[in-house]
Amino acid sequence: MLFAGESRPYGGTFFYNGDSHLVRHTQKSLEAALKRSYGSPTAYLAAFKRAGFWLMDLCAEHVNTLKGKPRREASRAGEPALAHILAALRPRVVIGVKVDLEPHIRHAIAPLRN
């Protein structure tokens, strides 16, 4: 299962360090869905990895400070890299962590459907 994020946060936090909003929110969501508690972000990330889950950001550079068209263009520019990862790894499930990433994820997935 691939979680598609937007980018690393501007503030220097990082999902895999266990100190970002995204790790806290995904942990809370998965704990609720699976009806179990992982406790610390470190324990959650270990379980995330064991389950075969991973996170890839669409944008190589942070986009938190961008708005509107520049932010969408940065996401669009990340579509080929996501498409390459999807073609190589063929995850069964792709989850966008933000609803506005959906069109970019769909564009990256489209070549796999042909």
Secondary structure as the mmCIF struct_conf table of DSSP 4:
data_model
#
loop_
_struct_conf.conf_type_id
_struct_conf.id
_struct_conf.beg_label_comp_id
_struct_conf.beg_label_asym_id
_struct_conf.beg_label_seq_id
_struct_conf.end_label_comp_id
_struct_conf.end_label_asym_id
_struct_conf.end_label_seq_id
STRN STRN1 LEU A 2 GLY A 5
TURN_TY1_P TURN_TY1_P1 TYR A 10 GLY A 11
BEND BEND1 GLY A 12 GLY A 12
HELX_RH_3T_P HELX_RH_3T_P1 PHE A 15 ASN A 17
TURN_TY1_P TURN_TY1_P2 GLY A 18 GLY A 18
BEND BEND2 SER A 20 SER A 20
HELX_RH_AL_P HELX_RH_AL_P1 HIS A 21 LEU A 34
TURN_TY1_P TURN_TY1_P3 LYS A 35 LYS A 35
BEND BEND3 SER A 40 SER A 40
HELX_RH_AL_P HELX_RH_AL_P2 PRO A 41 ARG A 50
TURN_TY1_P TURN_TY1_P4 ALA A 51 GLY A 52
STRN STRN2 TRP A 54 ASP A 57
BEND BEND4 LEU A 58 LEU A 58
BEND BEND5 ALA A 60 GLU A 61
TURN_TY1_P TURN_TY1_P5 ASN A 64 THR A 65
HELX_RH_AL_P HELX_RH_AL_P3 GLY A 68 ALA A 77
TURN_TY1_P TURN_TY1_P6 GLY A 78 GLY A 78
HELX_RH_AL_P HELX_RH_AL_P4 GLU A 79 LEU A 89
BEND BEND6 ARG A 92 ARG A 92
STRN STRN3 VAL A 94 GLY A 96
BEND BEND7 VAL A 97 LYS A 98
HELX_RH_3T_P HELX_RH_3T_P2 VAL A 99 LEU A 101
HELX_RH_AL_P HELX_RH_AL_P5 GLU A 102 ILE A 109
HELX_RH_3T_P HELX_RH_3T_P3 ALA A 110 ARG A 113
#
